């Protein structure tokens, strides 16, 4: 048991996310990872280029250990995972979202992200069942789904990040509006948990009359300075979390400029 909560208040979301982030820092169980991947005893694949770093925001590390990352291209996608790519334009009808990402960046195929989401969900389910096997017949896991990932070099897959990159995740939400106070508490908890410094105070902004919340962080990873922009907005029945990771201000700004071309159609 890592956290207990009775009732729901304005700070509950931040408290839950802080507890989750702290729990994610615990070392992963290699036996569990092997069980999820179906390749017990196989080594973890290479991380690739030096600038590719692993940044975990949703307990997905175990799902990627020792697995084949090649996508099943014939998978029929639906709902929020059924986005469409055309050049540097991404459209997601289920989220009423259109996004013109930087023209010289390469986006991951939706099928690749679907595989990542499947592994993430399987890892989360296996982790729960390891502690509560009696729940096997009625356990339902709902994890945030990566619906878009793009990097300048085309490396990474939405879990393994290649800088600079942009990632969009969607989580079911019943919220009807964004709350800046809750967002501020969340980002402060994130900064404290990751040893990061807030460099852009949380604030609200508008793109074509649609509300977004934004905060920026700076932290050190592997001797490098990592710049992160954290953005949230609502679309349909989902909370969208948009993250930008970069090593330079120029790359960060290029990605930020592209968010001005992210359009969410209002009902």
Buried (B, 14 or more C-beta within 10 A) or exposed (E): EEEEEEEEEEBEBBBBBBBBBBEBEEEBBBEBBBBBBEBEEBEBEEBEEEBBBEBBBBBBBBBBBBBEEEBEEEEEEEEBBBBEBEEBBBBBBBBBBBBBBBEEBBBBBBBBBBBBBBBBBBBBBBBBBEEEEEEEEEEEBEBBBBBBBBBBBEBBBBBBBBBBBBBBBBBEBEEEEBBEEBBBBBBBBBBEBBEBEBBBEBEEEEBEEBBBBBBBBBBEBEEEEBBBBBBBBBBBBBBBBBBBBBBEEEBBBBBBEBBEBBBBEEE
